[in-house]
């Protein structure tokens, strides 16, 4: 299951998370985002050791700016409240699994 991440719940869900958090920055109008979304959903189902969240950049512009999101889809991995890895564009599931370790 993925969590909708907003500026209101970001600190609780991401910064204070007791497990790594993978965030998918996306937008409804973005074709590549729609291609990547089911893969991110699969990661969420298959990897209970991480938390998976989605940030709609149109609704959460403040978060997109904070993390320098200039191209979407963009995946960012957080560990212990810090951004430790990122990828831009549609990437294969195996690449995402490698990223999360």
N, CA, C and O atoms as CSV, one atom per row, in Angstrom:
chain,resi,resn,atom,element,x,y,z
A,1,UNK,N,N,0.830,-1.196,0.000
A,1,UNK,CA,C,0.000,0.000,0.000
A,1,UNK,C,C,0.871,1.255,0.000
A,1,UNK,O,O,1.863,1.331,0.725
A,2,UNK,N,N,0.498,2.218,-0.804
A,2,UNK,CA,C,1.240,3.472,-0.819
A,2,UNK,C,C,0.487,4.512,-0.003
A,2,UNK,O,O,-0.729,4.432,0.170
A,3,UNK,N,N,1.232,5.479,0.489
A,3,UNK,CA,C,0.670,6.555,1.313
A,3,UNK,C,C,0.752,7.852,0.517
A,3,UNK,O,O,1.762,8.117,-0.135
A,4,UNK,N,N,-0.292,8.653,0.564
A,4,UNK,CA,C,-0.222,9.976,-0.056
A,4,UNK,C,C,0.550,10.885,0.896
A,4,UNK,O,O,0.151,11.091,2.042
A,5,UNK,N,N,1.655,11.420,0.403
A,5,UNK,CA,C,2.504,12.296,1.218
A,5,UNK,C,C,2.170,13.746,0.893
A,5,UNK,O,O,2.123,14.139,-0.273
A,6,UNK,N,N,1.938,14.530,1.936
A,6,UNK,CA,C,1.634,15.949,1.792
A,6,UNK,C,C,2.574,16.736,2.699
A,6,UNK,O,O,3.286,16.154,3.517
A,7,UNK,N,N,2.573,18.046,2.555
A,7,UNK,CA,C,3.419,18.850,3.445
A,7,UNK,C,C,2.942,18.707,4.898
A,7,UNK,O,O,3.720,18.912,5.829
A,8,UNK,N,N,1.650,18.351,5.092
A,8,UNK,CA,C,1.117,18.181,6.444
A,8,UNK,C,C,1.629,16.905,7.126
A,8,UNK,O,O,1.889,16.919,8.330
A,9,UNK,N,N,1.778,15.801,6.375
A,9,UNK,CA,C,2.197,14.543,7.012
A,9,UNK,C,C,3.646,14.156,6.712
A,9,UNK,O,O,4.106,13.105,7.157
A,10,UNK,N,N,4.366,14.989,5.965
A,10,UNK,CA,C,5.728,14.659,5.544
A,10,UNK,C,C,6.659,14.361,6.728
A,10,UNK,O,O,7.386,13.367,6.721
A,11,UNK,N,N,6.627,15.221,7.725
A,11,UNK,CA,C,7.528,15.022,8.864
A,11,UNK,C,C,7.242,13.688,9.559
A,11,UNK,O,O,8.161,12.921,9.845
A,12,UNK,N,N,5.971,13.421,9.827
A,12,UNK,CA,C,5.588,12.184,10.523
A,12,UNK,C,C,5.889,10.945,9.675
A,12,UNK,O,O,6.499,9.993,10.162
A,13,UNK,N,N,5.464,10.956,8.414
A,13,UNK,CA,C,5.559,9.765,7.569
A,13,UNK,C,C,6.954,9.514,7.003
A,13,UNK,O,O,7.329,8.366,6.763
A,14,UNK,N,N,7.728,10.586,6.787
A,14,UNK,CA,C,9.030,10.430,6.132
A,14,UNK,C,C,10.183,10.697,7.102
A,14,UNK,O,O,11.019,9.824,7.337
A,15,UNK,N,N,10.221,11.891,7.654
A,15,UNK,CA,C,11.365,12.270,8.490
A,15,UNK,C,C,11.455,11.458,9.780
A,15,UNK,O,O,12.552,11.168,10.257
A,16,UNK,N,N,10.302,11.092,10.345
A,16,UNK,CA,C,10.315,10.337,11.600
A,16,UNK,C,C,10.017,8.849,11.411
A,16,UNK,O,O,9.755,8.139,12.382
A,17,UNK,N,N,10.057,8.382,10.172
A,17,UNK,CA,C,9.746,6.982,9.893
A,17,UNK,C,C,10.817,6.069,10.479
A,17,UNK,O,O,12.007,6.380,10.434
A,18,UNK,N,N,10.377,4.932,11.032
A,18,UNK,CA,C,11.331,3.980,11.585
A,18,UNK,C,C,11.871,3.027,10.520
A,18,UNK,O,O,12.726,2.188,10.807
A,19,UNK,N,N,11.366,3.159,9.280
A,19,UNK,CA,C,11.929,2.368,8.190
A,19,UNK,C,C,12.194,3.268,6.987
A,19,UNK,O,O,11.662,4.376,6.916
A,20,UNK,N,N,13.016,2.801,6.037
A,20,UNK,CA,C,13.283,3.618,4.842
A,20,UNK,C,C,11.982,3.953,4.113
A,20,UNK,O,O,11.018,3.188,4.150
A,21,UNK,N,N,11.976,5.110,3.452
A,21,UNK,CA,C,10.786,5.573,2.737
A,21,UNK,C,C,11.156,5.880,1.293
A,21,UNK,O,O,12.075,6.654,1.023
A,22,UNK,N,N,10.429,5.263,0.373
A,22,UNK,CA,C,10.604,5.539,-1.052
A,22,UNK,C,C,9.462,6.463,-1.465
A,22,UNK,O,O,8.293,6.126,-1.279
A,23,UNK,N,N,9.795,7.625,-2.025
A,23,UNK,CA,C,8.766,8.568,-2.449
A,23,UNK,C,C,8.779,8.710,-3.965
A,23,UNK,O,O,9.825,8.885,-4.591
A,24,UNK,N,N,7.581,8.628,-4.530
A,24,UNK,CA,C,7.371,8.805,-5.963
A,24,UNK,C,C,6.769,10.195,-6.170
A,24,UNK,O,O,5.621,10.442,-5.799
A,25,UNK,N,N,7.549,11.100,-6.764
A,25,UNK,CA,C,7.032,12.428,-7.134
A,25,UNK,C,C,6.418,12.284,-8.526
A,25,UNK,O,O,7.102,11.872,-9.462
A,26,UNK,N,N,5.134,12.620,-8.670
A,26,UNK,CA,C,4.410,12.364,-9.911
A,26,UNK,C,C,3.358,13.441,-10.162
A,26,UNK,O,O,3.143,14.319,-9.326
A,27,UNK,N,N,2.706,13.364,-11.321
A,27,UNK,CA,C,1.565,14.227,-11.644
A,27,UNK,C,C,0.605,13.443,-12.541
A,27,UNK,O,O,1.023,12.577,-13.310
A,28,UNK,N,N,-0.671,13.757,-12.433
A,28,UNK,CA,C,-1.712,13.035,-13.178
A,28,UNK,C,C,-1.541,13.166,-14.694
A,28,UNK,O,O,-1.869,12.234,-15.427
A,29,UNK,N,N,-1.033,14.304,-15.176
A,29,UNK,CA,C,-0.898,14.552,-16.609
A,29,UNK,C,C,0.365,13.929,-17.210
A,29,UNK,O,O,0.570,13.988,-18.422
A,30,UNK,N,N,1.197,13.344,-16.377
A,30,UNK,CA,C,2.517,12.846,-16.802
A,30,UNK,C,C,2.425,11.386,-17.252
A,30,UNK,O,O,2.222,10.492,-16.431
A,31,UNK,N,N,2.576,11.147,-18.558
A,31,UNK,CA,C,2.511,9.792,-19.111
A,31,UNK,C,C,3.523,8.837,-18.486
A,31,UNK,O,O,3.141,7.749,-18.055
A,32,UNK,N,N,4.813,9.212,-18.421
A,32,UNK,CA,C,5.801,8.325,-17.794
A,32,UNK,C,C,5.462,8.028,-16.324
A,32,UNK,O,O,5.749,6.937,-15.831
A,33,UNK,N,N,4.857,8.992,-15.632
A,33,UNK,CA,C,4.456,8.760,-14.234
A,33,UNK,C,C,3.413,7.651,-14.160
A,33,UNK,O,O,3.447,6.807,-13.265
A,34,UNK,N,N,2.483,7.667,-15.118
A,34,UNK,CA,C,1.437,6.637,-15.142
A,34,UNK,C,C,2.031,5.269,-15.468
A,34,UNK,O,O,1.513,4.245,-15.023
A,35,UNK,N,N,3.115,5.247,-16.243
A,35,UNK,CA,C,3.794,3.988,-16.549
A,35,UNK,C,C,4.516,3.442,-15.312
A,35,UNK,O,O,4.523,2.234,-15.075
A,36,UNK,N,N,5.113,4.326,-14.537
A,36,UNK,CA,C,5.899,3.909,-13.372
A,36,UNK,C,C,5.025,3.566,-12.169
A,36,UNK,O,O,5.413,2.748,-11.335
A,37,UNK,N,N,3.859,4.181,-12.073
A,37,UNK,CA,C,3.001,4.032,-10.897
A,37,UNK,C,C,2.692,2.571,-10.516
A,37,UNK,O,O,2.804,2.224,-9.340
A,38,UNK,N,N,2.303,1.696,-11.477
A,38,UNK,CA,C,2.022,0.308,-11.084
A,38,UNK,C,C,3.261,-0.416,-10.546
A,38,UNK,O,O,3.149,-1.291,-9.688
A,39,UNK,N,N,4.433,-0.047,-11.053
A,39,UNK,CA,C,5.682,-0.649,-10.579
A,39,UNK,C,C,5.933,-0.230,-9.129
A,39,UNK,O,O,6.321,-1.049,-8.296
A,40,UNK,N,N,5.709,1.052,-8.839
A,40,UNK,CA,C,5.873,1.555,-7.474
A,40,UNK,C,C,4.867,0.860,-6.541
A,40,UNK,O,O,5.197,0.531,-5.402
A,41,UNK,N,N,3.646,0.643,-7.030
A,41,UNK,CA,C,2.642,-0.060,-6.237
A,41,UNK,C,C,3.085,-1.492,-5.936
A,41,UNK,O,O,2.883,-1.988,-4.827
A,42,UNK,N,N,3.693,-2.158,-6.933
A,42,UNK,CA,C,4.207,-3.522,-6.722
A,42,UNK,C,C,5.307,-3.529,-5.668
A,42,UNK,O,O,5.344,-4.405,-4.804
A,43,UNK,N,N,6.199,-2.552,-5.744
A,43,UNK,CA,C,7.280,-2.445,-4.752
A,43,UNK,C,C,6.671,-2.323,-3.352
A,43,UNK,O,O,7.130,-2.966,-2.408
A,44,UNK,N,N,5.641,-1.496,-3.232
A,44,UNK,CA,C,4.987,-1.293,-1.933
A,44,UNK,C,C,4.408,-2.603,-1.403
A,44,UNK,O,O,4.510,-2.895,-0.211
A,45,UNK,N,N,3.793,-3.399,-2.301
A,45,UNK,CA,C,3.185,-4.668,-1.888
A,45,UNK,C,C,4.242,-5.705,-1.515
A,45,UNK,O,O,4.065,-6.463,-0.561
A,46,UNK,N,N,5.338,-5.735,-2.266
A,46,UNK,CA,C,6.324,-6.806,-2.124
A,46,UNK,C,C,7.423,-6.518,-1.105
A,46,UNK,O,O,8.183,-7.418,-0.746
A,47,UNK,N,N,7.516,-5.274,-0.635
A,47,UNK,CA,C,8.608,-4.900,0.270
A,47,UNK,C,C,8.063,-4.230,1.537
A,47,UNK,O,O,8.106,-3.006,1.663
A,48,UNK,N,N,7.550,-5.038,2.476
A,48,UNK,CA,C,6.996,-4.469,3.714
A,48,UNK,C,C,8.059,-3.817,4.603
A,48,UNK,O,O,7.730,-3.103,5.551
A,49,UNK,N,N,9.323,-4.065,4.293
A,49,UNK,CA,C,10.398,-3.482,5.102
A,49,UNK,C,C,10.618,-1.994,4.805
A,49,UNK,O,O,11.375,-1.322,5.506
A,50,UNK,N,N,9.952,-1.486,3.765
A,50,UNK,CA,C,10.038,-0.045,3.477
A,50,UNK,C,C,8.629,0.531,3.417
A,50,UNK,O,O,7.644,-0.190,3.264
A,51,UNK,N,N,8.567,1.851,3.541
A,51,UNK,CA,C,7.311,2.584,3.392
A,51,UNK,C,C,7.375,3.232,2.009
A,51,UNK,O,O,8.427,3.729,1.605
A,52,UNK,N,N,6.263,3.229,1.290
A,52,UNK,CA,C,6.236,3.824,-0.045
A,52,UNK,C,C,5.176,4.915,-0.069
A,52,UNK,O,O,4.017,4.682,0.272
A,53,UNK,N,N,5.591,6.112,-0.478
A,53,UNK,CA,C,4.681,7.247,-0.541
A,53,UNK,C,C,4.677,7.884,-1.909
A,53,UNK,O,O,5.616,7.719,-2.688
A,54,UNK,N,N,3.608,8.618,-2.199
A,54,UNK,CA,C,3.497,9.329,-3.474
A,54,UNK,C,C,3.198,10.792,-3.198
A,54,UNK,O,O,2.366,11.125,-2.354
A,55,UNK,N,N,3.891,11.658,-3.923
A,55,UNK,CA,C,3.684,13.105,-3.811
A,55,UNK,C,C,3.198,13.618,-5.166
A,55,UNK,O,O,3.921,13.552,-6.161
A,56,UNK,N,N,1.976,14.126,-5.194
A,56,UNK,CA,C,1.450,14.755,-6.404
A,56,UNK,C,C,2.044,16.162,-6.468
A,56,UNK,O,O,1.701,17.026,-5.660
A,57,UNK,N,N,2.944,16.387,-7.442
A,57,UNK,CA,C,3.663,17.665,-7.483
A,57,UNK,C,C,2.756,18.856,-7.787
A,57,UNK,O,O,3.086,19.989,-7.438
A,58,UNK,N,N,1.624,18.610,-8.428
A,58,UNK,CA,C,0.688,19.708,-8.692
A,58,UNK,C,C,-0.002,20.166,-7.415
A,58,UNK,O,O,-0.293,21.352,-7.256
A,59,UNK,N,N,-0.264,19.237,-6.509
A,59,UNK,CA,C,-0.937,19.573,-5.260
A,59,UNK,C,C,0.052,19.924,-4.148
A,59,UNK,O,O,-0.299,20.625,-3.199
A,60,UNK,N,N,1.287,19.436,-4.267
A,60,UNK,CA,C,2.286,19.616,-3.210
A,60,UNK,C,C,3.535,20.294,-3.776
A,60,UNK,O,O,4.649,19.787,-3.640
A,61,UNK,N,N,3.330,21.439,-4.408
A,61,UNK,CA,C,4.432,22.164,-5.032
A,61,UNK,C,C,5.553,22.505,-4.069
A,61,UNK,O,O,6.725,22.516,-4.445
A,62,UNK,N,N,5.191,22.781,-2.834
A,62,UNK,CA,C,6.180,23.136,-1.811
A,62,UNK,C,C,7.183,21.987,-1.600
A,62,UNK,O,O,8.388,22.222,-1.502
A,63,UNK,N,N,6.680,20.755,-1.531
A,63,UNK,CA,C,7.575,19.604,-1.366
A,63,UNK,C,C,8.420,19.384,-2.612
A,63,UNK,O,O,9.603,19.060,-2.514
A,64,UNK,N,N,7.816,19.559,-3.784
A,64,UNK,CA,C,8.558,19.392,-5.036
A,64,UNK,C,C,9.720,20.381,-5.099
A,64,UNK,O,O,10.827,20.020,-5.500
A,65,UNK,N,N,9.467,21.622,-4.705
A,65,UNK,CA,C,10.517,22.645,-4.702
A,65,UNK,C,C,11.588,22.309,-3.672
A,65,UNK,O,O,12.782,22.421,-3.951
A,66,UNK,N,N,11.160,21.896,-2.480
A,66,UNK,CA,C,12.089,21.567,-1.402
A,66,UNK,C,C,13.098,20.497,-1.824
A,66,UNK,O,O,14.259,20.539,-1.417
A,67,UNK,N,N,12.652,19.537,-2.643
A,67,UNK,CA,C,13.537,18.446,-3.056
A,67,UNK,C,C,14.061,18.601,-4.467
A,67,UNK,O,O,14.575,17.646,-5.050
A,68,UNK,N,N,13.935,19.802,-5.025
A,68,UNK,CA,C,14.529,20.104,-6.327
A,68,UNK,C,C,13.988,19.264,-7.466
A,68,UNK,O,O,14.716,18.929,-8.400
A,69,UNK,N,N,12.714,18.926,-7.389
A,69,UNK,CA,C,12.111,18.108,-8.435
A,69,UNK,C,C,11.924,18.965,-9.682
A,69,UNK,O,O,11.134,19.909,-9.687
A,70,UNK,N,N,12.671,18.620,-10.750
A,70,UNK,CA,C,12.539,19.355,-11.999
A,70,UNK,C,C,12.009,18.473,-13.110
A,70,UNK,O,O,11.457,18.967,-14.093
A,71,UNK,N,N,12.178,17.156,-12.957
A,71,UNK,CA,C,11.649,16.189,-13.922
A,71,UNK,C,C,10.903,15.121,-13.151
A,71,UNK,O,O,11.315,14.714,-12.065
A,72,UNK,N,N,9.793,14.672,-13.730
A,72,UNK,CA,C,9.047,13.596,-13.092
A,72,UNK,C,C,8.808,12.497,-14.123
A,72,UNK,O,O,8.792,12.789,-15.319
A,73,UNK,N,N,8.624,11.256,-13.710
A,73,UNK,CA,C,8.617,10.805,-12.323
A,73,UNK,C,C,10.018,10.855,-11.707
A,73,UNK,O,O,11.028,10.677,-12.388
A,74,UNK,N,N,10.041,11.100,-10.416
A,74,UNK,CA,C,11.298,11.106,-9.667
A,74,UNK,C,C,11.083,10.302,-8.391
A,74,UNK,O,O,10.151,10.558,-7.629
A,75,UNK,N,N,11.949,9.341,-8.174
A,75,UNK,CA,C,11.895,8.535,-6.955
A,75,UNK,C,C,13.008,8.993,-6.031
A,75,UNK,O,O,14.145,9.181,-6.465
A,76,UNK,N,N,12.685,9.172,-4.760
A,76,UNK,CA,C,13.688,9.568,-3.764
A,76,UNK,C,C,13.580,8.599,-2.594
A,76,UNK,O,O,12.490,8.332,-2.087
A,77,UNK,N,N,14.736,8.074,-2.171
A,77,UNK,CA,C,14.787,7.165,-1.037
A,77,UNK,C,C,15.310,7.911,0.187
A,77,UNK,O,O,16.364,8.546,0.147
A,78,UNK,N,N,14.550,7.819,1.269
A,78,UNK,CA,C,14.939,8.444,2.534
A,78,UNK,C,C,15.278,7.359,3.543
A,78,UNK,O,O,14.561,6.367,3.668
A,79,UNK,N,N,16.381,7.558,4.264
A,79,UNK,CA,C,16.719,6.692,5.390
A,79,UNK,C,C,17.058,7.599,6.555
A,79,UNK,O,O,17.818,8.556,6.410
A,80,UNK,N,N,16.492,7.295,7.707
A,80,UNK,CA,C,16.727,8.098,8.913
A,80,UNK,C,C,16.460,9.583,8.664
A,80,UNK,O,O,17.180,10.444,9.171
A,81,UNK,N,N,15.417,9.877,7.878
A,81,UNK,CA,C,15.023,11.257,7.637
A,81,UNK,C,C,15.859,12.015,6.632
A,81,UNK,O,O,15.662,13.215,6.444
A,82,UNK,N,N,16.811,11.321,5.967
A,82,UNK,CA,C,17.666,11.993,4.990
A,82,UNK,C,C,17.508,11.348,3.619
A,82,UNK,O,O,17.346,10.133,3.503
A,83,UNK,N,N,17.559,12.179,2.590
A,83,UNK,CA,C,17.520,11.691,1.217
A,83,UNK,C,C,18.859,11.017,0.920
A,83,UNK,O,O,19.907,11.655,1.027
A,84,UNK,N,N,18.836,9.736,0.549
A,84,UNK,CA,C,20.086,9.007,0.315
A,84,UNK,C,C,20.273,8.556,-1.126
A,84,UNK,O,O,21.385,8.215,-1.529
A,85,UNK,N,N,19.191,8.551,-1.911
A,85,UNK,CA,C,19.312,8.126,-3.306
A,85,UNK,C,C,18.122,8.671,-4.083
A,85,UNK,O,O,17.077,8.966,-3.502
A,86,UNK,N,N,18.282,8.803,-5.395
A,86,UNK,CA,C,17.190,9.301,-6.236
A,86,UNK,C,C,17.359,8.783,-7.652
A,86,UNK,O,O,18.468,8.485,-8.095
A,87,UNK,N,N,16.236,8.681,-8.356
A,87,UNK,CA,C,16.292,8.363,-9.785
A,87,UNK,C,C,15.213,9.182,-10.481
A,87,UNK,O,O,14.175,9.503,-9.902
A,88,UNK,N,N,15.489,9.512,-11.743
A,88,UNK,CA,C,14.554,10.324,-12.526
A,88,UNK,C,C,14.144,9.541,-13.760
A,88,UNK,O,O,14.968,8.897,-14.410
A,89,UNK,N,N,12.862,9.607,-14.068
A,89,UNK,CA,C,12.349,8.924,-15.253
A,89,UNK,C,C,11.830,7.538,-14.919
A,89,UNK,O,O,11.868,7.095,-13.771
A,90,UNK,N,N,11.342,6.862,-15.958
A,90,UNK,CA,C,10.837,5.500,-15.785
A,90,UNK,C,C,12.038,4.574,-15.688
A,90,UNK,O,O,12.882,4.543,-16.584
A,91,UNK,N,N,12.110,3.828,-14.606
A,91,UNK,CA,C,13.219,2.899,-14.400
A,91,UNK,C,C,12.647,1.493,-14.191
A,91,UNK,O,O,11.517,1.344,-13.728
A,92,UNK,N,N,13.430,0.465,-14.534
A,92,UNK,CA,C,12.945,-0.902,-14.336
A,92,UNK,C,C,12.787,-1.224,-12.849
A,92,UNK,O,O,13.456,-0.652,-11.988
A,93,UNK,N,N,11.886,-2.151,-12.586
A,93,UNK,CA,C,11.627,-2.571,-11.207
A,93,UNK,C,C,12.923,-3.021,-10.518
A,93,UNK,O,O,13.147,-2.716,-9.346
A,94,UNK,N,N,13.770,-3.747,-11.254
A,94,UNK,CA,C,15.029,-4.242,-10.677
A,94,UNK,C,C,15.918,-3.097,-10.203
A,94,UNK,O,O,16.615,-3.230,-9.196
A,95,UNK,N,N,15.900,-1.978,-10.917
A,95,UNK,CA,C,16.696,-0.809,-10.507
A,95,UNK,C,C,16.175,-0.215,-9.196
A,95,UNK,O,O,16.951,0.209,-8.339
A,96,UNK,N,N,14.846,-0.193,-9.059
A,96,UNK,CA,C,14.251,0.340,-7.839
A,96,UNK,C,C,14.584,-0.589,-6.671
A,96,UNK,O,O,14.906,-0.129,-5.575
A,97,UNK,N,N,14.504,-1.896,-6.912
A,97,UNK,CA,C,14.811,-2.860,-5.848
A,97,UNK,C,C,16.272,-2.755,-5.430
A,97,UNK,O,O,16.597,-2.906,-4.253
A,98,UNK,N,N,17.149,-2.499,-6.390
A,98,UNK,CA,C,18.563,-2.322,-6.076
A,98,UNK,C,C,18.758,-1.050,-5.216
A,98,UNK,O,O,19.547,-1.031,-4.271
A,99,UNK,N,N,18.018,-0.003,-5.578
A,99,UNK,CA,C,18.088,1.276,-4.864
A,99,UNK,C,C,17.675,1.101,-3.398
A,99,UNK,O,O,18.308,1.651,-2.497
A,100,UNK,N,N,16.599,0.324,-3.169
A,100,UNK,CA,C,16.125,0.171,-1.787
A,100,UNK,C,C,16.936,-0.862,-1.008
A,100,UNK,O,O,16.794,-0.990,0.208
A,101,UNK,N,N,17.789,-1.599,-1.725
A,101,UNK,CA,C,18.680,-2.540,-1.045
A,101,UNK,C,C,18.008,-3.847,-0.764
A,101,UNK,O,O,18.623,-4.749,-0.195
